[in-house]
Amino acid sequence: MSHRLGASIIAFGIVLSLAGCGGGGGGSASNPGNTGANGAGATAPAPSSGASDAGATTPRLASASIVADGTTLGDSNWASGSTSTGGTGQPVSGLNCVTRGSVYTYTHLSIYQNGRLLALPANIGTVEPTMTAQTGCAYSLHTVDASGKIRMDATSGASYTLGQFFAIWGQPLSTSNVAGLTGGRVAVYVNEGGVLSQYQGDPAALVLPPHGEVTITVGSPLTLIPSYTWTDPPPFDANATTLTYGGTVGTPYWSNGNTSAGGKGADVDGLACAANMSAIYHVHAHLAIINNGQWLAMPMNVGILSQCTYEMHTHDQTGIIHMESPAIKQYTLGDFFDIWGQPLSSTNVAGVVGNVVAYINDNGDSRRYMGDLRNIELTSMRDVTLQIGAPPLGKLPTYTWTDETQ
């Protein structure tokens, strides 16, 4: 489902301004991209005078390429996540790692080395759950994919700097070293609303522009600076669906319990079925499957047998997936479908065939997921929505978790 876009596809044309927020979440039905950090007090980047370009031609802004949220932009160069010297849960540059907020904006970062676009890694600034913090945490600046988007928590209206992001990433940033890229001239450009300027100060001091684009070149200069128009996830549905233990969300469609191809008591994908499972690690995620506009209710008792219960299971038809084990583990959507005994691919969800579009929402931090559906990690209170066929979702479901479902 994902595809790469490089600098080579950007054509000359009329400059398009950025579309609204890409992938940022919010607690209301309005487009969350229209709220949040406004960069108040930010120093505008200095216009390019060409004096520092040593005679080089000042680059121009390219016409905007239309890109789906979640698309990988660039070639792989760095490992996913923060480095060991970056944000691993401790305070970094005045920013704490906390439960994700409910309103997000974004800025976009492109890094080029000698004309080659390098993909900004996913999961910078996100920390996996632990036994003591079973929901995990995220910094106010983080990435969730390799699109180049940096999510910025806009709950407080604070502004953030490029240096703070690199500190959370755990990578150097200076006029001679950008995340380990050295040996070439470093230039920084900022696009705000279709106006391109060159930033000539300390890169670490650059205030990240909401809905703007920052481009860093190392080595060979660019003649065109890229810009993007994002096809964003749907806005949130202001009318939250209440998840009540024992309830039903959607129209019943599948038989209850595992299929004949599912778990029969033996381990499935390394996940055990036990008569009395110690549930020291106990979290819930939610799965919604919508086929041609119809919400299909998840079956009850998936993973529950007469003699034992799997670490991943359902109790009702709300779509809540329970994950219980004596030790912390990484659970995926593919694990659950294997226990259920149903197929899961980009064209087949439990026997329902059609093109599948996936969305992930973590407490308002929503985005389209472009990878292998089986690899979607199920974490505490994460909402996964699988849209099959048409029409496209007009609004992304939101939920009220009652005390008995949390």
KOLKOLSE-319997 format. One record per residue (C-alpha): residue in one letter; x, y, z. Coordinates in nm, 4 decimals. Example, Ala and Ser with C-alpha at 12.3 -4.5 7.8 and 13.67 -1.06 7.14 Angstrom:
REM residues 2
+--------+----------+----------+----------+
: residu :     east :    north :       up :
+--------+----------+----------+----------+
:      A :   1.2300 :  -0.4500 :   0.7800 :
:      S :   1.3670 :  -0.1060 :   0.7140 :
+--------+----------+----------+----------+
END
This chain:
REM residues 406
+--------+----------+----------+----------+
: residu :     east :    north :       up :
+--------+----------+----------+----------+
:      M :   0.0000 :   0.0000 :   0.0000 :
:      S :   0.2870 :   0.2376 :   0.0652 :
:      H :   0.5054 :   0.3879 :  -0.2023 :
:      R :   0.8119 :   0.6081 :  -0.2138 :
:      L :   0.8342 :   0.9541 :  -0.3510 :
:      G :   1.1714 :   1.1075 :  -0.4231 :
:      A :   1.2854 :   1.4427 :  -0.5395 :
:      S :   1.2882 :   1.3113 :  -0.8933 :
:      I :   0.9071 :   1.3087 :  -0.9167 :
:      I :   0.8601 :   1.6747 :  -0.8313 :
:      A :   0.7632 :   1.8637 :  -1.1466 :
:      F :   0.7775 :   2.2336 :  -1.2266 :
:      G :   0.4442 :   2.4110 :  -1.1963 :
:      I :   0.2306 :   2.6450 :  -0.9972 :
:      V :   0.3138 :   2.6491 :  -0.6295 :
:      L :   0.0350 :   2.5053 :  -0.4202 :
:      S :  -0.0051 :   2.5951 :  -0.0581 :
:      L :  -0.0190 :   2.3209 :   0.2003 :
:      A :  -0.3524 :   2.1545 :   0.2717 :
:      G :  -0.4813 :   2.1287 :   0.6288 :
:      C :  -0.3360 :   1.9137 :   0.9013 :
:      G :  -0.1993 :   1.5782 :   0.7940 :
:      G :  -0.2618 :   1.2984 :   1.0331 :
:      G :  -0.2844 :   1.5088 :   1.3457 :
:      G :  -0.5628 :   1.4081 :   1.5763 :
:      G :  -0.8122 :   1.5965 :   1.7830 :
:      G :  -1.0908 :   1.5508 :   2.0270 :
:      S :  -1.3526 :   1.7168 :   1.8078 :
:      A :  -1.5056 :   1.6587 :   1.4688 :
:      S :  -1.3430 :   1.9681 :   1.3276 :
:      N :  -1.0232 :   1.9351 :   1.1312 :
:      P :  -0.7570 :   1.9137 :   1.4038 :
:      G :  -0.5064 :   2.0693 :   1.1691 :
:      N :  -0.6772 :   2.4034 :   1.2204 :
:      T :  -0.5981 :   2.4103 :   1.5915 :
:      G :  -0.2901 :   2.3957 :   1.8065 :
:      A :   0.0562 :   2.5470 :   1.8321 :
:      N :   0.0760 :   2.8733 :   1.6462 :
:      G :   0.4453 :   2.9335 :   1.6920 :
:      A :   0.3773 :   3.2550 :   1.8806 :
:      G :   0.7030 :   3.4326 :   1.9477 :
:      A :   0.8824 :   3.2333 :   1.6775 :
:      T :   1.1593 :   3.4042 :   1.4870 :
:      A :   1.0871 :   3.4034 :   1.1156 :
:      P :   1.3622 :   3.2444 :   0.9060 :
:      A :   1.5877 :   3.4952 :   0.7394 :
:      P :   1.5203 :   3.5452 :   0.3679 :
:      S :   1.7842 :   3.3958 :   0.1443 :
:      S :   2.0295 :   3.6569 :   0.0235 :
:      G :   2.2487 :   3.4113 :  -0.1606 :
:      A :   2.5510 :   3.5449 :   0.0267 :
:      S :   2.6156 :   3.2118 :   0.1965 :
:      D :   2.5553 :   3.0107 :  -0.1190 :
:      A :   2.9019 :   3.0818 :  -0.2600 :
:      G :   2.7548 :   3.1733 :  -0.5963 :
:      A :   2.5034 :   2.8889 :  -0.6039 :
:      T :   2.1632 :   2.9507 :  -0.7586 :
:      T :   1.8958 :   3.0147 :  -0.4978 :
:      P :   1.6511 :   2.7209 :  -0.5124 :
:      R :   1.2839 :   2.7650 :  -0.5921 :
:      L :   0.9802 :   2.6011 :  -0.4364 :
:      A :   0.8496 :   2.3082 :  -0.6399 :
:      S :   0.4844 :   2.2568 :  -0.7153 :
:      A :   0.3131 :   2.0506 :  -0.4471 :
:      S :   0.2961 :   1.6732 :  -0.4817 :
:      I :  -0.0270 :   1.5142 :  -0.3571 :
:      V :   0.0614 :   1.2499 :  -0.0982 :
:      A :  -0.1531 :   1.0194 :   0.1164 :
:      D :  -0.0917 :   1.0496 :   0.4879 :
:      G :   0.1436 :   0.7739 :   0.6050 :
:      T :   0.3337 :   0.7399 :   0.2768 :
:      T :   0.7056 :   0.6732 :   0.3125 :
:      L :   0.9057 :   0.9552 :   0.1576 :
:      G :   1.2702 :   0.8843 :   0.0824 :
:      D :   1.5250 :   0.6055 :   0.1137 :
:      S :   1.5888 :   0.4223 :   0.4399 :
:      N :   1.8999 :   0.5473 :   0.6169 :
:      W :   1.8406 :   0.5470 :   0.9943 :
:      A :   1.6955 :   0.2880 :   1.2315 :
:      S :   1.3396 :   0.3345 :   1.3526 :
:      G :   1.2849 :   0.5146 :   1.6806 :
:      S :   1.5034 :   0.7298 :   1.9010 :
:      T :   1.8648 :   0.6326 :   1.9525 :
:      S :   2.0001 :   0.5240 :   2.2928 :
:      T :   2.1100 :   0.8830 :   2.3583 :
:      G :   1.7690 :   1.0243 :   2.2698 :
:      G :   1.4333 :   1.0196 :   2.4408 :
:      T :   1.3731 :   0.6848 :   2.6062 :
:      G :   1.1268 :   0.8101 :   2.8688 :
:      Q :   1.3285 :   1.0714 :   3.0567 :
:      P :   1.2744 :   1.4490 :   3.0206 :
:      V :   1.4522 :   1.5845 :   2.7120 :
:      S :   1.5018 :   1.9543 :   2.6342 :
:      G :   1.2211 :   2.0486 :   2.8694 :
:      L :   0.9769 :   1.7970 :   2.7186 :
:      N :   0.8355 :   1.4985 :   2.9062 :
:      C :   0.7260 :   1.1600 :   2.7758 :
:      V :   0.3594 :   1.1314 :   2.8700 :
:      T :   0.0300 :   0.9788 :   2.7605 :
:      R :  -0.0506 :   1.1187 :   2.4182 :
:      G :  -0.2536 :   1.4354 :   2.4089 :
:      S :  -0.5797 :   1.4850 :   2.2255 :
:      V :  -0.4959 :   1.7663 :   1.9803 :
:      Y :  -0.2089 :   1.7516 :   1.7336 :
:      T :  -0.0637 :   1.9618 :   1.4580 :
:      Y :   0.2411 :   1.8784 :   1.2492 :
:      T :   0.5411 :   2.0101 :   1.0668 :
:      H :   0.7192 :   1.8307 :   0.7838 :
:      L :   1.0924 :   1.7620 :   0.7655 :
:      S :   1.2852 :   1.6567 :   0.4539 :
:      I :   1.6553 :   1.5695 :   0.4748 :
:      Y :   1.8591 :   1.5426 :   0.1543 :
:      Q :   2.2160 :   1.4190 :   0.1147 :
:      N :   2.3725 :   1.5074 :  -0.2201 :
:      G :   2.0290 :   1.5345 :  -0.3769 :
:      R :   1.8950 :   1.2058 :  -0.2328 :
:      L :   1.5920 :   1.2225 :  -0.0049 :
:      L :   1.6369 :   1.0176 :   0.3143 :
:      A :   1.3316 :   0.8913 :   0.5002 :
:      L :   1.2801 :   1.0309 :   0.8486 :
:      P :   1.2371 :   0.7217 :   1.0710 :
:      A :   0.9103 :   0.6198 :   1.2315 :
:      N :   0.8587 :   0.6114 :   1.6099 :
:      I :   1.1062 :   0.8814 :   1.7039 :
:      G :   0.9944 :   0.9985 :   2.0472 :
:      T :   0.7519 :   0.7127 :   2.1148 :
:      V :   0.8278 :   0.4739 :   2.4006 :
:      E :   0.6894 :   0.1227 :   2.4212 :
:      P :   0.4796 :   0.0136 :   2.7220 :
:      T :   0.6446 :  -0.1265 :   3.0323 :
:      M :   0.5048 :  -0.3250 :   3.3210 :
:      T :   0.4854 :  -0.0059 :   3.5267 :
:      A :   0.3571 :   0.2141 :   3.2416 :
:      Q :   0.1393 :  -0.0170 :   3.0388 :
:      T :   0.0147 :   0.2578 :   2.8072 :
:      G :   0.3643 :   0.3641 :   2.7007 :
:      C :   0.4304 :   0.7320 :   2.6350 :
:      A :   0.5209 :   0.9841 :   2.3671 :
:      Y :   0.7030 :   1.3155 :   2.3622 :
:      S :   0.5359 :   1.6348 :   2.2457 :
:      L :   0.7424 :   1.5904 :   1.9278 :
:      H :   0.7372 :   1.2460 :   1.7696 :
:      T :   0.6948 :   1.0529 :   1.4455 :
:      V :   0.4619 :   0.7607 :   1.3779 :
:      D :   0.5659 :   0.6757 :   1.0225 :
:      A :   0.8351 :   0.7532 :   0.7645 :
:      S :   0.6422 :   1.0291 :   0.5879 :
:      G :   0.8603 :   1.3027 :   0.7343 :
:      K :   0.5774 :   1.4439 :   0.9442 :
:      I :   0.6691 :   1.5461 :   1.2966 :
:      R :   0.3665 :   1.5328 :   1.5259 :
:      M :   0.3460 :   1.8296 :   1.7619 :
:      D :   0.1219 :   1.8205 :   2.0667 :
:      A :  -0.0898 :   2.1319 :   2.0331 :
:      T :  -0.2838 :   2.0963 :   2.3577 :
:      S :  -0.0942 :   2.3773 :   2.5318 :
:      G :  -0.0305 :   2.5935 :   2.2259 :
:      A :   0.3448 :   2.5710 :   2.2839 :
:      S :   0.6043 :   2.6141 :   2.0103 :
:      Y :   0.8924 :   2.3737 :   1.9526 :
:      T :   1.2360 :   2.3865 :   1.7939 :
:      L :   1.4188 :   2.1643 :   1.5502 :
:      G :   1.6859 :   2.1186 :   1.8174 :
:      Q :   1.4316 :   1.9729 :   2.0595 :
:      F :   1.3247 :   1.7201 :   1.7986 :
:      F :   1.6824 :   1.6145 :   1.7247 :
:      A :   1.7519 :   1.5842 :   2.0987 :
:      I :   1.4520 :   1.3509 :   2.1333 :
:      W :   1.5762 :   1.1621 :   1.8276 :
:      G :   1.9234 :   1.1448 :   1.9858 :
:      Q :   2.1001 :   1.2760 :   1.6776 :
:      P :   2.3420 :   1.5683 :   1.6312 :
:      L :   2.2302 :   1.8860 :   1.4579 :
:      S :   2.4679 :   2.1633 :   1.3551 :
:      T :   2.5911 :   2.3487 :   1.0483 :
:      S :   2.8323 :   2.0596 :   0.9834 :
:      N :   2.6480 :   1.7498 :   1.1097 :
:      V :   2.2863 :   1.6515 :   1.0525 :
:      A :   2.2009 :   1.3181 :   1.2153 :
:      G :   2.5450 :   1.1859 :   1.1305 :
:      L :   2.5545 :   1.3268 :   0.7774 :
:      T :   2.8795 :   1.5201 :   0.7410 :
:      G :   3.1277 :   1.6281 :   0.4766 :
:      G :   2.9125 :   1.8769 :   0.2902 :
:      R :   2.7597 :   2.2199 :   0.3180 :
:      V :   2.4398 :   2.2293 :   0.5254 :
:      A :   2.1541 :   2.4531 :   0.4140 :
:      V :   1.8114 :   2.4899 :   0.5757 :
:      Y :   1.4969 :   2.6111 :   0.3981 :
:      V :   1.1509 :   2.6832 :   0.5358 :
:      N :   0.8233 :   2.6845 :   0.3442 :
:      E :   0.5322 :   2.8531 :   0.5192 :
:      G :   0.2136 :   2.8841 :   0.3182 :
:      G :   0.3958 :   2.8701 :  -0.0139 :
:      V :   0.6607 :   3.1271 :   0.0818 :
:      L :   1.0125 :   2.9816 :   0.0704 :
:      S :   1.3007 :   3.1305 :   0.2686 :
:      Q :   1.6446 :   3.0195 :   0.3735 :
:      Y :   1.7181 :   2.9941 :   0.7441 :
:      Q :   2.0719 :   3.1087 :   0.8182 :
:      G :   2.0897 :   3.0808 :   1.1962 :
:      D :   2.1680 :   2.7892 :   1.4260 :
:      P :   1.9562 :   2.4982 :   1.2923 :
:      A :   1.8778 :   2.3876 :   1.6473 :
:      A :   1.7110 :   2.7250 :   1.7184 :
:      L :   1.4698 :   2.7032 :   1.4252 :
:      V :   1.1104 :   2.7139 :   1.5508 :
:      L :   0.9080 :   2.4432 :   1.3773 :
:      P :   0.6272 :   2.6005 :   1.1711 :
:      P :   0.2863 :   2.4333 :   1.2159 :
:      H :   0.1672 :   2.3018 :   0.8770 :
:      G :   0.4983 :   2.4180 :   0.7302 :
:      E :   0.7887 :   2.2368 :   0.5739 :
:      V :   1.1553 :   2.2351 :   0.6717 :
:      T :   1.4089 :   2.1077 :   0.4194 :
:      I :   1.7717 :   2.0380 :   0.5116 :
:      T :   2.0280 :   1.9730 :   0.2401 :
:      V :   2.3712 :   1.8258 :   0.3099 :
:      G :   2.6239 :   1.8406 :   0.0286 :
:      S :   2.4975 :   1.9044 :  -0.3217 :
:      P :   2.2298 :   2.1785 :  -0.3274 :
:      L :   1.8804 :   2.1423 :  -0.4689 :
:      T :   1.7419 :   2.3604 :  -0.7439 :
:      L :   1.3849 :   2.2819 :  -0.6355 :
:      I :   1.2649 :   2.2524 :  -0.2755 :
:      P :   0.9811 :   1.9996 :  -0.2389 :
:      S :   0.6349 :   2.0710 :  -0.1057 :
:      Y :   0.3408 :   1.8421 :  -0.0389 :
:      T :  -0.0368 :   1.8473 :  -0.0249 :
:      W :  -0.1579 :   1.5752 :   0.2111 :
:      T :  -0.4602 :   1.3507 :   0.1739 :
:      D :  -0.5479 :   1.3368 :   0.5409 :
:      P :  -0.7437 :   1.0920 :   0.7580 :
:      P :  -1.1106 :   1.1760 :   0.8097 :
:      P :  -1.2008 :   1.4136 :   1.0947 :
:      F :  -1.3146 :   1.2622 :   1.4206 :
:      D :  -1.6789 :   1.1809 :   1.4842 :
:      A :  -1.7958 :   1.4105 :   1.7631 :
:      N :  -2.0604 :   1.1534 :   1.8611 :
:      A :  -1.8557 :   0.8954 :   2.0489 :
:      T :  -1.9628 :   0.5309 :   2.0539 :
:      T :  -1.9904 :   0.3969 :   2.4087 :
:      L :  -1.8161 :   0.0658 :   2.4655 :
:      T :  -2.0050 :  -0.1307 :   2.7323 :
:      Y :  -1.8901 :  -0.4713 :   2.8540 :
:      G :  -2.1223 :  -0.7353 :   2.7078 :
:      G :  -2.2518 :  -0.5011 :   2.4397 :
:      T :  -2.2580 :  -0.5051 :   2.0600 :
:      V :  -2.1206 :  -0.2434 :   1.8219 :
:      G :  -2.2246 :  -0.2949 :   1.4605 :
:      T :  -2.4211 :  -0.5634 :   1.2786 :
:      P :  -2.3424 :  -0.9264 :   1.3760 :
:      Y :  -2.1719 :  -1.0944 :   1.0831 :
:      W :  -1.9338 :  -1.3743 :   1.1915 :
:      S :  -1.9979 :  -1.6763 :   1.4116 :
:      N :  -1.8764 :  -1.6445 :   1.7673 :
:      G :  -1.5496 :  -1.8024 :   1.8768 :
:      N :  -1.2550 :  -1.9254 :   1.6727 :
:      T :  -1.2932 :  -2.0772 :   1.3300 :
:      S :  -1.1724 :  -2.4299 :   1.2566 :
:      A :  -0.8466 :  -2.2759 :   1.1351 :
:      G :  -0.7943 :  -2.0826 :   1.4578 :
:      G :  -0.6443 :  -2.1664 :   1.7934 :
:      K :  -0.7424 :  -2.5012 :   1.9415 :
:      G :  -0.5389 :  -2.4814 :   2.2610 :
:      A :  -0.1827 :  -2.5015 :   2.1328 :
:      D :   0.0326 :  -2.1891 :   2.1192 :
:      V :  -0.0435 :  -1.9580 :   1.8279 :
:      D :   0.2349 :  -1.7208 :   1.7166 :
:      G :   0.3994 :  -1.7898 :   2.0523 :
:      L :   0.0876 :  -1.6881 :   2.2458 :
:      A :  -0.0380 :  -1.9362 :   2.5029 :
:      C :  -0.3815 :  -2.0618 :   2.5926 :
:      A :  -0.4093 :  -2.1184 :   2.9694 :
:      A :  -0.6822 :  -2.2236 :   3.2106 :
:      N :  -0.5744 :  -1.9640 :   3.4660 :
:      M :  -0.3720 :  -1.6922 :   3.2970 :
:      S :  -0.1836 :  -1.4565 :   3.5252 :
:      A :  -0.2783 :  -1.1124 :   3.3966 :
:      I :  -0.0105 :  -0.8850 :   3.5391 :
:      Y :   0.0032 :  -0.7200 :   3.1964 :
:      H :  -0.3583 :  -0.6424 :   3.1052 :
:      V :  -0.4542 :  -0.3890 :   2.8360 :
:      H :  -0.7277 :  -0.3412 :   2.5761 :
:      A :  -0.7370 :  -0.2246 :   2.2160 :
:      H :  -1.0334 :  -0.1727 :   1.9843 :
:      L :  -1.0947 :  -0.2973 :   1.6300 :
:      A :  -1.3655 :  -0.1636 :   1.3987 :
:      I :  -1.4314 :  -0.3295 :   1.0611 :
:      I :  -1.6484 :  -0.1293 :   0.8213 :
:      N :  -1.7499 :  -0.2888 :   0.4911 :
:      N :  -1.9047 :  -0.0671 :   0.2227 :
:      G :  -2.0261 :   0.1685 :   0.4924 :
:      Q :  -2.1668 :  -0.1033 :   0.7215 :
:      W :  -2.0051 :  -0.1570 :   1.0620 :
:      L :  -1.9591 :  -0.5301 :   1.1204 :
:      A :  -1.9685 :  -0.6416 :   1.4833 :
:      M :  -1.6697 :  -0.8410 :   1.6027 :
:      P :  -1.7656 :  -1.1860 :   1.7342 :
:      M :  -1.7530 :  -1.2682 :   2.1031 :
:      N :  -1.5340 :  -1.5407 :   2.2568 :
:      V :  -1.2585 :  -1.5276 :   1.9971 :
:      G :  -0.9639 :  -1.6912 :   2.1733 :
:      I :  -1.1824 :  -1.8388 :   2.4482 :
:      L :  -1.2119 :  -2.2188 :   2.4555 :
:      S :  -1.3794 :  -2.4494 :   2.7042 :
:      Q :  -1.0438 :  -2.5582 :   2.8445 :
:      C :  -0.8373 :  -2.2385 :   2.8207 :
:      T :  -0.8207 :  -1.8732 :   2.7148 :
:      Y :  -0.5626 :  -1.7229 :   2.4816 :
:      E :  -0.3613 :  -1.4178 :   2.5769 :
:      M :  -0.5591 :  -1.2262 :   2.3116 :
:      H :  -0.9359 :  -1.2689 :   2.3146 :
:      T :  -1.2780 :  -1.1041 :   2.2999 :
:      H :  -1.5608 :  -1.1320 :   2.5528 :
:      D :  -1.8352 :  -0.9538 :   2.3634 :
:      Q :  -1.9215 :  -0.7913 :   2.0297 :
:      T :  -1.7937 :  -0.4422 :   2.1053 :
:      G :  -1.4668 :  -0.4900 :   1.9158 :
:      I :  -1.2575 :  -0.4713 :   2.2335 :
:      I :  -0.9561 :  -0.7023 :   2.2184 :
:      H :  -0.8203 :  -0.8081 :   2.5577 :
:      M :  -0.4474 :  -0.8751 :   2.5993 :
:      E :  -0.3522 :  -1.0482 :   2.9216 :
:      S :  -0.0271 :  -1.2184 :   3.0171 :
:      P :   0.2151 :  -1.2602 :   3.3076 :
:      A :   0.4799 :  -1.0554 :   3.1218 :
:      I :   0.4804 :  -0.7640 :   2.8825 :
:      K :   0.4716 :  -0.8607 :   2.5152 :
:      Q :   0.4208 :  -0.7032 :   2.1764 :
:      Y :   0.0864 :  -0.8050 :   2.0328 :
:      T :  -0.0107 :  -0.7495 :   1.6705 :
:      L :  -0.3310 :  -0.7547 :   1.4713 :
:      G :  -0.1912 :  -1.0519 :   1.2800 :
:      D :  -0.1587 :  -1.2479 :   1.6068 :
:      F :  -0.5251 :  -1.1868 :   1.6831 :
:      F :  -0.6428 :  -1.2933 :   1.3374 :
:      D :  -0.4320 :  -1.6113 :   1.3626 :
:      I :  -0.5954 :  -1.7008 :   1.6944 :
:      W :  -0.9326 :  -1.6218 :   1.5377 :
:      G :  -0.8382 :  -1.8308 :   1.2333 :
:      Q :  -0.9201 :  -1.5638 :   0.9756 :
:      P :  -0.7184 :  -1.4131 :   0.6880 :
:      L :  -0.5879 :  -1.0583 :   0.7055 :
:      S :  -0.4390 :  -0.8720 :   0.4099 :
:      S :  -0.4792 :  -0.5498 :   0.2138 :
:      T :  -0.7634 :  -0.7133 :   0.0176 :
:      N :  -0.9155 :  -0.9633 :   0.2622 :
:      V :  -1.0306 :  -0.9048 :   0.6202 :
:      A :  -1.1781 :  -1.2195 :   0.7764 :
:      G :  -1.3243 :  -1.3260 :   0.4443 :
:      V :  -1.4602 :  -0.9828 :   0.3516 :
:      V :  -1.2907 :  -0.9006 :   0.0216 :
:      G :  -1.2107 :  -0.5524 :  -0.1091 :
:      N :  -0.9528 :  -0.2800 :  -0.0948 :
:      V :  -0.8656 :  -0.2084 :   0.2687 :
:      V :  -0.7712 :   0.1301 :   0.4144 :
:      A :  -0.6446 :   0.1281 :   0.7736 :
:      Y :  -0.6421 :   0.4041 :   1.0349 :
:      I :  -0.4850 :   0.4101 :   1.3799 :
:      N :  -0.5895 :   0.6449 :   1.6587 :
:      D :  -0.4028 :   0.6859 :   1.9876 :
:      N :  -0.6052 :   0.9251 :   2.2028 :
:      G :  -0.6378 :   1.1773 :   1.9205 :
:      D :  -0.3052 :   1.1046 :   1.7494 :
:      S :  -0.4596 :   0.9605 :   1.4337 :
:      R :  -0.3062 :   0.8631 :   1.1011 :
:      R :  -0.3475 :   0.6370 :   0.8038 :
:      Y :  -0.1465 :   0.3155 :   0.8234 :
:      M :   0.0230 :   0.2169 :   0.4968 :
:      G :   0.2147 :  -0.0966 :   0.5976 :
:      D :   0.1323 :  -0.4661 :   0.6360 :
:      L :  -0.1915 :  -0.4853 :   0.8343 :
:      R :  -0.0634 :  -0.7878 :   1.0212 :
:      N :   0.2129 :  -0.5760 :   1.1728 :
:      I :  -0.0171 :  -0.3221 :   1.3393 :
:      E :   0.0778 :  -0.3306 :   1.7049 :
:      L :  -0.2123 :  -0.3449 :   1.9502 :
:      T :  -0.1392 :  -0.1269 :   2.2508 :
:      S :  -0.3446 :   0.0030 :   2.5393 :
:      M :  -0.6533 :   0.1998 :   2.4277 :
:      R :  -0.5429 :   0.2010 :   2.0620 :
:      D :  -0.8272 :   0.2202 :   1.8097 :
:      V :  -0.7784 :   0.0455 :   1.4740 :
:      T :  -1.0299 :   0.1033 :   1.1953 :
:      L :  -1.0312 :  -0.1083 :   0.8799 :
:      Q :  -1.2377 :   0.0376 :   0.5973 :
:      I :  -1.3202 :  -0.2107 :   0.3208 :
:      G :  -1.4598 :  -0.1022 :  -0.0149 :
:      A :  -1.6617 :   0.2159 :  -0.0560 :
:      P :  -1.7661 :   0.4757 :   0.0363 :
:      P :  -1.4661 :   0.6299 :   0.2130 :
:      L :  -1.5136 :   0.7049 :   0.5798 :
:      G :  -1.6631 :   1.0477 :   0.6344 :
:      K :  -1.5635 :   1.0511 :   1.0012 :
:      L :  -1.3221 :   0.8461 :   1.2074 :
:      P :  -1.4984 :   0.6665 :   1.4968 :
:      T :  -1.4308 :   0.7784 :   1.8516 :
:      Y :  -1.5184 :   0.5911 :   2.1682 :
:      T :  -1.6138 :   0.6309 :   2.5300 :
:      W :  -1.4552 :   0.3533 :   2.7324 :
:      T :  -1.6534 :   0.2739 :   3.0457 :
:      D :  -1.4775 :   0.1678 :   3.3661 :
:      E :  -1.5499 :  -0.1959 :   3.2966 :
:      T :  -1.4010 :  -0.1833 :   2.9460 :
:      Q :  -1.0782 :   0.0010 :   3.0242 :
+--------+----------+----------+----------+
END
